[in-house]
Amino acid sequence: MPVYAKDFEPIAKPSENVCIIGAEGKGNTKYYKIVAIESLPFYEHDFGAVNAGQTLKDQEVKALYLNARQLAQYRIRLVDDVELQLKQPKSDTKFTTKSGEFKIPRDIAGTEFTNLTEFFVFEDQSILFNVTNPSASNISSSKVQFAGFKYILKELDKEPDKYTTVIVEAQ
């Protein structure tokens, strides 16, 4: 299964392999065999009130972190009228180009772009969020929902012949 597929499915099956870029720091690559997959059906986090046009920076959601040798594949749904930026690690914003930073808008849910909200977390590596209120009114909540899959992994000693590549850091 390809990463960022339109239908939300696991990127690989048990007994298949994954290559995780950023598994142990910037640019580091490690290989794992998937032992098992578990669904993560729903988690809602409220970042709190956000004033009109303001951004809450570097917000952490510790509930997304995992134990050793675990990988999560998440998709995001914004409940309230906010825009979201991901930072993985803290110093690097995800979804960037040479001269632009992309945000996840509220109205992306249910569109052909929903799959583009997908991101991965390895073990307890930090992922932070910048939450922006793009409206002219203050909001009292900024709820975001997460759902996905958790992979239980076994580290491999060498590069396997076949694997799916996953990036867990901003590039």
Secondary structure, DSSP 8 states (H G I E B T S, - for coil): --TT-SS---SS-TT-EEEEETTTSTT-EEEEEEEEEEEEEEEEEE---B-TT-EEEEEE-GGG---TTEEEEEEEEE-SS-EEEEESSTT-BSSB-SS-B--B-GGGTTSTTGGGG-EEEETT---EEEEE--SSS-BS--EEEEEEEEEEEEE-SS--SS-EEEE-S--
